Amino acid sequence: MDRLFELKNILDLPGISFSDAFIQRSGSRHAIFDNGKFEEVSATQTEGVGVRIVVGDRTYFTHSTGATSLEAGLCISEGIRRAGISTNFKPLRKGPPLVPLPEVSIDAPFARIRELGADIRKESSMVKQVSFGWSSGAAEIAVLGTESPVCRASSFSTRFSASVVIEKDGSLFSGREVSAFRLPPESFLGITDIGDVAFEALRRALVMVEAKPCPAGIMPVVLAGEAGGTMIHEACGHSLEADIIMKDYSTFRNSMGKLVASPIVSLMDDPTIPGLFGSYAFDGEGTVSRGTLLIKDGVLQSFLTDIQSSIQGGFLRTGNGRRSSYRVPPMPRMSNTFIMKGEVDPGSIVSGVREGLLVKKMGGGEVNPTSGDFVFHVTEGYLIKNGKISWPVKNAILTGNGPQVLMDIEAVGNDIHFEAGMCGKSGQDIPVTDGQPTLLIREIIVGGSDTGHENY
């Protein structure tokens, strides 16, 4: 720790706005199982230093491999040179690594994964392909800078995914399920039955065999808690990140303190929840994590900020300056983002809909952050007829506008479900969690292949 404090003092340079160094040593293990055998088993190790020096509105970023005092000092020296700052700084001696190399405690549960592959195939003769993915990782991180204390932490992550493809009458149907937590493998397996994950993927594929073409039109939509908050994350969450606001790309610009959602909606971003995939003790700049209430009773309260956007935009610093590794500078990013649960029983939400669509699982889509317009695919959905869940549908697409959807939420369930995933932005993929209770949206344009409503 003494060397970390020594490096922090070096970063306090004349004429700068602020500076920081991010030191990382991490390891990960991966296994891919496909059609009865492991196609890939690999391990990776990463270590390096990233140094950022900010002068006014200009950022100078340098990174290098290695995590000793010498390598960190050389990286700082190069950053100083690029920033054009005059200093008498001399690189430090090499010494030991500044943080230890973590160990991933156990390999993938190979035997259990093989067993699951066989069990899935026994369950249905229609199974065409079974694929599983396992990854586990551990990281030792240190962050030091002029705007934060010296921070050090260990972090872990484990992820298991299952994909099943079935064939019937020459047509292919697929199902997928993922479970991921910020936990070491043994703790992950203590709370996650990977068999449940695998059989959920099979169930979803089998549902699609019986699915009928989805009617197209404008209709009420119930987003089940299991839908996982994907729409809120993509259609609304990114537009609340301060760099998007400052570039004037967001639909929420100039909306602070205004009603931007239904008064029954409150939206939270909270990286402090233990174990969730988007959780962390401090962000990529050394700011201690905290929960941020973004929307309270429909009123916009805050944006998500890193140090630079907080200073330049005059926003509250929220501790959302995240980065995927030492090779890149941080930027404002979501962590665990979710609509807070309400007071309505989910069953009564469905029973109150005469005709509409129940979305149990969201797929991929596209969002325009400037306008908020979106298109999302539904991977598991059901028609609602006279307040009851009817048959499953296929080829359903939701088209709408994120801010308008927030305003059109008419009921918020007393349940809540979290869904882990990877979020991409500007080439950086980071772990996040999206969450929501059951939601009733007044109306959304639903695209489907049954334009004549003959099955309605």
N, C-alpha and C positions, 0 to 999 in steps of 0.2 A: 504493500500500500504506500510505502514511503516514496517509491519511484513514481507512482501515479500522482501523488501530490506535487512532486518535483516537476513532472510534465505539465500539470495544471498551471503551475506558476509561470512556466515558459510561455504558455498560450496567452498570457495576459500581456498583449503586445500594444505598443503605442499606436494611436490613430485608428484602431479597429472599432467596429460596432460590437462584435462578439466573436468568439471562436470556440471550437470544441474538438475533441478527439474521441473516436469510437473504436474500441479494441474488442476483437471477437476471436474466440477459439471454439469451434463446434464440430460435432461429428454426427453422422446419421447412417441409418441402415435401411435398406429397401429390399422388398421381395415382391415379385410379380408371379402369380400363379394363373396359368391359363390351360384349360382343357386337360387336366390331370397331371400337370407337371409344373415345376418352377422354371419359368423361362428366364428369369433374371434374379440374381441375389447379389447385392452390391453394398459397399460401404464407402462413405466419403468423409473427408476431413477438410475443414476450412479454418484458416487463421489469417488475420491481417489487421491493418489499422487504416481508418479513414479520418482525415483531418479537414476541417472546414474553417475558413477564415472569411468573415463577412465585413466588408468595408462599405459603409453606406448601403446602397441597394445592389451591390455587386458581391457575388459569392465565389470564392476560390476554393475548389475542392481537390484534394489529392488523396490517393490511397495506395497502399503497397502491401504485399504479403509479409508474413512474419509478425510476431507479437512480442518481441523483446524491446528493451529500452532503446537499443541502438536503432532498430527498425522504426520505432515510433518517432524517435528524434529526427531521423533522416526524413521521414514523411512530413513532420512539422517544418523542418528546414526548407523542403521543397515548396510547401505551402506559403511560407514566408517570402520565398523568392518570387513566386508567382504573383503574390499580392503587392510586390514592390516595396516591402517594408524593410527598413534598415535596422539591423540588430546585431549584437555581438554573440548571439546564441551559438554554442558549440554542441554537436551531437554527443549524447551520453554513451557510456560504455555498453557493450552488448548485454551482459548479465542474463539471468534466467527469463523465461516468458513472464509477462506482466500479469497474466491470468492462467490458471491451470487448464489442462486439456480435459474436458469432461469425458465420461464413459457412458455409453448407452448400455444399460444393465443387462438386458437379455436379447437374444435373437428373436426373430419372428416365431410364432407358435406353429412351426412347420407341420407337425403331425396333425394338429387340429384343423389346419387349413386343408390338408389333403383329405381328411375325413369329411369335411364339409363339402368339398367338391363332389365326392362320391354320393353323399346324402342328397344333395340337390338333384343330381341326375336320377337317383332312385325315386324321387318324389313325382316326377312326371316324365313320360316318354317323349314329350315334346321338347325337352331341353336340348338346345343345339350347342350352346357355349356357356361356360362358367368361368368367370375371371375374378380374381381377388387381388387386391393390392394392400401391402402392409408397409408402413414407414414409421420409424421412431428416431427421435433426435434429442440431443442435449447440447446446450450452449453455455459458455461462460462469457459474460459481457462486462465490460467496464466502460463508463462514459465520464468524461471530465471536461469541464469548460468554464468559461468566464460567467455564464448565466446559470450554472447549476453546480451542485456539490459533486464530489467524487462519488460515483455510484458503482456498485458491483453486485451482480446477481447471477444465479444459476437458473436455467429454465429448461423445461422438458416438453416434448410433444409426441403424441402417438396418434396414428390415423389408420383406419381399416376401411376399405371400400369393397363393395361387391357389385358385380354386373352379371346379369343372366339374360341370355337370348334364347327364345323359344320359337319353334317353327310350327305353323299349322296351315295346311293347304297351300303350301308354297309361299306364305307370307311370314315375315319375321317380326317379332315383338320383343321389346327389351324392357328390363327393369333395373334400377340402380339404387343403391343405398350407401350412405357414408356415415361413419361415426368418428369423431376426432375430439381430443381434449388436450389441454396443456398439462399433461401428466406423464410420468415415466411409464414404460410398458406394463410393469406389474400392477400399478395402480389403475391404469386404463382397463386391464383385463379384470380387475376386481369389481368394476362398475359396469362393464360392457360385455355382453354375451355376443361374441362375433357370429355365433349361430343365428341369433335373432336378426342381425344385420343381413346375413346371407339369405335367410328365408323371407325377409321383407322384400329384398330385390326380386326373388322368385314370385312372390305374391303379386307384386306390381306388374311383372311381365304377364302373368296369367290373367290379371284383370283386363289388360289390353286386348287379349284374345276375344273377350266378350263385349268389348266396347263398340258402341254404335257411333256413326258420324255425329259430330256436335252441331246442333242448330246454330245458325248465325243470326245475330241481331243484337239489339240493346236490351240488357236484362240485369236484374240484381245479381251480385256475385258475393258468395260467402267464401272468404279465405279462411280455411281451417288453420288452427294453430300449427299443425304439422307442415303447412306450407312454408313455415320457417322465416318469414320476414324478407324473402328475396326481393319482392316488389318494393318494399319500403327502403331497403338498402340501395337498390339500383336507381329507383325513380326519384327518391327524396334525399337519401343519406349523402351521396356524393355532392349534391347541390348545397349541402350545409358545411362542406369543407372550405376553410377560409381562403385557400389559394384560388379556388374556383370563384368564390365571391369577389376577391380582389381583381381577378381578370375580367370581371363583369360578365362571366359566362353563366351565372346561376339565376334560376327563377326566383330565388329568395333574396336577391340583392335589394337593399333599401326596405327590408321587411321586418327588421328587428323591432320587437314590441308590438307587432301587428298580429291580427288573427290570420293564421296560415293553414289551420286545420279545424276540423270539427271540435267544438268545445269539450267533447268527451275523449279527446285524444291527447296523450302525453307521450313524448318520445325521449328516450334515454340512451346515452352512450356511456358504458361503464366497464373499463378494463380491470376493475378490482375484484370482479366476481371469481372466486377460486375455481380453477380448473377449466374454465371455458376457453375455447381455442383462441380467442382474441385478447386474452388477459395478459397483463404484464405488471411488474412492480414499478418500473419507470420506463419512460418512452426512449426513443433513440437519441434523445438530446439530454437525458438525465433528469427530466422533469418528473417528479413523483406522480404516479397515476392517481386519478380521481374520477368519480362519476360526474357526468355533465348532463344536466337537464336541458335538452335542446328545445323542446316544445312542452309547455305546461298549459293544460286546459285549452289547447288550440293556439296559444300565443307563442310566437318565436322568442326564445330566451337567450340563445347562444349559438355561436358557430364552433366548429372544431378547429383548433389552432395548433401550430408549432410556434417556436420562438420568433422566427422571422415574420410570420403573418400577424402574430400578436403585436409585435413592435410597430410594424409598418401600417397595420390596419387599425391599431388602437383597440384591439379586441382582448377579452379576457384570455389568459393562457390556460389551456385545458389539458395539456399533457398528451397531445395526439400527434406529436412529431415522430412518425414511425419510418423505419427503413428496413429493407429486406436483408441487407448485409452491410459489411464495412465498405463495400465497393461503391456505394451510392449515398448521396446526402438524404436527410430526412425530408418529409413533406407531411402536411396534414392528412391524416387517414382515420377512418373509423376503427373501432375495436370490437366491442360487443354492443350492437345497436339494436334496440327493440322498442316496440310500443308497449307501454306498461298495461298490465291487465286491468280490466274493468270489473263490473258487478253482474253481468248478465250470464245466465247459464247457456253454454254453447248449443245445447239441444233446443232451447227455446228460440235461439236465433234462426236455426234451420226451419223449425216448425212455423215461424212467422212469415216465411217466403212462399208465395203461391207458386210462382214459376221462376226458376233461375238456375244458376250454376254453382256447385260446390267444388272448390279447388282444394284438393288434398296435397298436391305436390306441384311446385313450380319448376319449370325448366329454364333454359337459357332465353336470352332476348337482347334487345337493343334499347338504349335510352339516349335521348338528346338532352344533356344537362342544361343547355341554354333555354330550351322551351319546356323541358320536363316531359315531352311526349315519349311514349314507350310502346314497345311490342314485346309481349312475353308468351312463351309457349307453356302449355299446361301438360304435364306428364301424367297426372292422374286427376281426373275430374268426374263429377257425377251430376246429372240433371236433378233438380229439385222440382217436384210436382205436388202441389197441394200440401206443402209443408213436410213432405217425406222425401228421403233420398231414393232416387230411382236408379236407372241403369247407368253404367259408366260410359263415358264418351271419349272419342279420340279426335285428334287434329284440332283441338281447341286452342285459340289464340286470343289473348287479352290485349286490346288496343285502347290507350287512353292517355291521360296526362297526370303525372305524379302529384302536383299540387292540388289538382281538382279532385283526385281520389282521396287525398287527406280531408278535404272539405266534405266529401260525400260519404264519409264513414258514419253510419247510423246506429251501430251497436258494437260494443267491445266486450268480449267474453271474459269470464273470470278464470280462464285457463291461460297458460303461456307455454310455448314450446320454443326451444333454441335449436338452431341448425348451423353446424360448423361449415366453413368453406374457405377458399382462397380468393382474395380480392386483388384484381390487377388494376394498376394505375401507373401511367408513364413508364411502363416496362418493369415495375416492381410488383411482385406477388407477395402478399403477406397474409397470415392467418387471421380470420375474423369469425365472429358468430353473429348471425341475424336471428331475431326473435320476434314473436308476436302472439297475442291471444287470437281467438276466433274473431273475425271481423265481418260485419255486413256492410257492403258498399252499395249505395243506392242504385247505381247503374254503371255498367261498363260495356263498351262495344266488344262483343264476343264474335270472333271470326271462326267459322267452321265450314265443314264440307257439305253439311245438310242445309243449304240455303232455302229450301222449300219448307222447312220445319215439319216434314212429313212424319218425323218420329216424336214430335213434341206432344 
